[in-house]
């Protein structure tokens, strides 16, 4: 009887059953073996506002968004133009 319980891979406490383990369960490249929280990447993408915003009291044109301050004047102009167009649509 104990052998049949082990072969079904069911928890005796909860009754939850699991499929038999195969090599795919140990591969991070497979969705079966990947961590459900990070999908096998080892990290979860999380937005950190402190890494993006230099000073909340600044405006967009004053460089509040740190990545937008890099890339030269052309890119800064592009981002500022984008934000003005977006504000006209949503504001």
N, C-alpha and C positions, 0 to 999 in steps of 0.2 A: 504494500500500500504506500509506503514512504517513497518508493521508487516512482510510482505514478505521479505523486505530487511534485517531485523534483523534475520530472520530465515535462510537466505542464508549465513550469516556471511561474507558479502562482504564489502569492504571499499568503501564508496561513493566517495572518492577522487581519489583513484587509480584504483578501480574496481577489485582489487585482492580479490579472495574469499578464505576462510579458511574452513576446515572441522570442524564439531561440536566438542566441547571440551568434552573429556571423562576423567576418572581418570588416564588413561595412560599418559596424557599430563602433569600431575603434579608429576609424579614419576621419580626420577633421575635414577632409574634402567631400565627405558624404553627409547629406542632411541627417542621416541616421546616427552618425557618430559626433556630429557637431554639437557644441554647447547651445542649448536653446536661447540663452540670454544674448550671446554674441555671434551666433551663427558660425562658430568655429574660427573667428578672427582673433580672439583673445582680447578684444576691446569692444566696448559699446560706444557708438557715436553719441556724444552728449554735447549739447550746446552750452558753452561757458561764457556767459555775458561779460565777465570780467576780462576775458581775453580779447573780446571784440570792441568793447566800449572803453575809450580812454578816460573820459570825464563826462558824466551824464549831463552836466550843465552846458556842454558845448553843442553847437548846431552841427548839421552835416557838413556845411561849408567850412566850419572851424576844425574839422577832422575828428569828429566824435567816434567814427568807426575806424579802428586802427588799420585793418587791411586795406581800406580805401585810401589811406594816406601814402601807400607804397605804389610804385609803378609809374611815377613821373606825373607831370602836369597833365598830360593827355588823358591818362586813366582817371585821375582825380576829376577832371572836367567831364569825362564820360559818366562816372558814377553820380556826380552832382546833377548832371542833366537828366539822368535816369530817375533820380529821386524827385526832381521837380515834376517830371511828367507823371510819375506814380502818384505824387501828392495831388496833382490836379484831378486825377481819375478818382482817387479814394477820398480826398479831403473835401 
